[in-house]
């Protein structure tokens, strides 16, 4: 069962200018920045209440985030839901017919475990499952 919406991911071409834009837009400062080399992405998080915006910039114009930007341009790329037990949720969703993009949880930003559900299974939205800790 999903616990809450953890964050909304936004694909950006330039992290520095996007950080400035979203800080001005939201009135909130960047709370955390991290590079995730395995996903070829640099991230910056803005905390707004119980939810975060995650700005996602491709590293060196490579990886899935660059592919997303090339195909669709900048914009909302994913919705992430926190779960208590990612392996149990992966099993439940797979049994329910959802297409998972990874068979095992992967390391995500902020010391999380993550799994992605293919957009074809979720009305065109890339859904991220996220387990903290």
N, C-alpha and C positions, 0 to 999 in steps of 0.2 A: 504494500500500500504506500502511496506517495505521502510524504509528511508535509511538504510545502514547496512553493516555487523558490528555489535557491537563487537562480539568476537568469537573466536574459542575455544571450551572447550577441554582440554586434560586430560584424566584420568591418574592418577599417583598413584603408591603404596606409595611413600615416598615424602611428600611435600618438606621437607628441602633439600634433595639431588636434587630434580627436580628443585627447585628454583635456586640453584647454577648452574645446567646444562643449564637452559634456559637463565639465566643472562649472562653466558659465550657465549652461542650460539648467542644470539641476540645483545649483547652489551648494553642492557637496564636493569635497576634495577626494582625490584618489586615496583609497584606503590600503591598497596592496598592489604591487607589481611583481610579475614573475615571468621568466622565460620557460617554455615547455618544449625543449628541443625534440623530444620524441614525436610531438605533433607539429613541429616546425612553426611555432607561434609564440609571439610575445603577448602578454596579457596585462591589463590594468583593470582593477575593480573599483567601482564607486558604490558604497553602501547607501541605500535609500530605504529607511525603515527596516523591515525584515528581509528585503530582497536586494540583490546587487545587479548592477549593469556590468557586464564583462566586455571590455573592448579587446578585440582579437586582431592582431596584425601579423601577417605572414612573415616568416624569417627568410630573408634573401629571395623573396618572390617565389617561394617553393611551397609545396605541401597542399593539403586539402583546403586550407583557408584561401590560398591564392587561387585555386580552382574555383572556389565559390565566388570570389570577387570577379574573376574573369568571366564567369557565366552570368552572374546576377547583379554584380556591382556591390557597393557597400550597403549594409543594412542588417536587419535582424537575421541572424544565422541559426540560432538555436534557443530552445527553452530548456532549462535544467531543473529537475525535480529532485529534492533530497529524499533518500530512502534509508530505512534503518538497516536493511540487510540486502545488499546489492545482488548477491548470488541468488537469493530466494526470489527477488523481483525479476531477475533475468530468466530464471526457470519458469516463473508464472507467466511472463509475457511471451516467451517462446512457445509455451504450451497453448497460449491463447491465439497464436498465429502471427505474432509480430515478428518482423525481420530485424534481428540484431546485427549490428555492424562488427561486433567483436564477441568472440566466444568466452573470453575471460575478461574480468575487470582490468582496466589500464590505469596507470598513474595519471592523475589530473593535477591542476594547479591547487595550491593550498593544502597539500598532503591529503588529497582525496583519491578515492577509487571511482572510476567512471566507466560507463557503458553507453553506447549510442544506439538508438532505434532508427532504422532507415526511414527517411521521409515518406517513402511509398507506403509505409505502414501507418502513417500518422497525418494524413491529409496534407502532405507536403512540408511538414515541419520536422526538422531534425530535433529529436527529443534526447536529452542527456539524463541518465540516471546517475546520481552522485551520492556516495557514502562518505561521510566525514570521518577523519581520524584514521 
